[in-house]
Amino acid sequence: MANTVVIGVEGDAALYMIDLDAKTVEPIEALGQDALLKANAIRSTGAPVINGINFAVKVAQAPALSAGHFDGH
């Protein structure tokens, strides 16, 4: 899992592990993992936690992204 990203989305308390090589997304438990637990606590205050990601954006619909249109809100 060299190409793995952990992501949390505003409005969803869960954290997800994305394995870019395997092209999978799985919910993960932050409990018992100090770094994830700390990051999850920080993100619960509304602050972003970014490490090693140089671009990320939440889009309303996948078709809008694939059509080349992008909702930056």
C-alpha positions as CSV (number, residue, x, y, z in Angstrom):
1,M,0.0,0.0,0.0
2,A,2.6,2.5,-1.0
3,N,-0.1,4.7,-2.7
4,T,-2.6,5.1,0.2
5,V,-4.6,8.1,1.2
6,V,-6.7,8.6,4.3
7,I,-9.6,11.0,3.8
8,G,-12.4,12.5,5.8
9,V,-15.3,14.4,4.2
10,E,-17.0,17.3,5.9
11,G,-20.4,16.1,7.3
12,D,-19.2,12.5,7.6
13,A,-17.5,11.4,10.9
14,A,-15.9,8.4,9.2
15,L,-12.4,8.2,7.9
16,Y,-11.7,6.3,4.7
17,M,-8.6,4.6,3.4
18,I,-8.1,4.8,-0.4
19,D,-5.6,2.4,-1.9
20,L,-4.8,4.0,-5.3
21,D,-2.9,1.0,-6.6
22,A,-5.8,-1.4,-5.8
23,K,-8.4,1.2,-6.6
24,T,-10.3,0.5,-3.4
25,V,-12.0,2.6,-0.7
26,E,-12.6,1.2,2.8
27,P,-13.9,2.9,6.0
28,I,-11.3,2.6,8.8
29,E,-11.4,2.9,12.6
30,A,-9.2,5.6,14.0
31,L,-9.3,4.2,17.5
32,G,-6.0,2.7,18.6
33,Q,-4.1,4.5,15.9
34,D,-2.6,7.6,17.7
35,A,-1.9,9.6,14.5
36,L,-5.3,9.0,13.0
37,L,-7.0,9.7,16.3
38,K,-5.2,13.1,16.7
39,A,-6.0,14.0,13.0
40,N,-9.6,13.1,13.4
41,A,-9.9,15.2,16.6
42,I,-8.3,18.2,14.8
43,R,-10.6,17.7,11.8
44,S,-13.7,17.6,14.0
45,T,-13.0,21.3,14.9
46,G,-13.2,22.1,11.2
47,A,-9.5,22.5,10.5
48,P,-8.1,20.7,7.5
49,V,-5.3,18.2,8.0
50,I,-3.1,17.9,4.9
51,N,0.1,15.9,4.5
52,G,1.5,14.8,1.2
53,I,-1.6,15.8,-0.8
54,N,-1.2,18.6,-3.3
55,F,-4.7,18.8,-4.7
56,A,-8.1,17.7,-3.3
57,V,-11.6,19.0,-3.9
58,K,-15.1,17.8,-3.1
59,V,-17.4,17.7,-6.1
60,A,-21.2,17.5,-6.1
61,Q,-21.4,14.9,-8.9
62,A,-18.9,12.7,-10.7
63,P,-20.4,13.4,-14.1
64,A,-19.7,17.1,-13.6
65,L,-16.0,16.4,-13.0
66,S,-15.7,14.0,-16.0
67,A,-17.4,16.5,-18.2
68,G,-14.7,19.0,-17.4
69,H,-16.9,21.2,-15.2
70,F,-16.0,21.6,-11.7
71,D,-17.9,23.0,-8.7
72,G,-15.4,24.7,-6.5
73,H,-17.9,25.5,-3.7
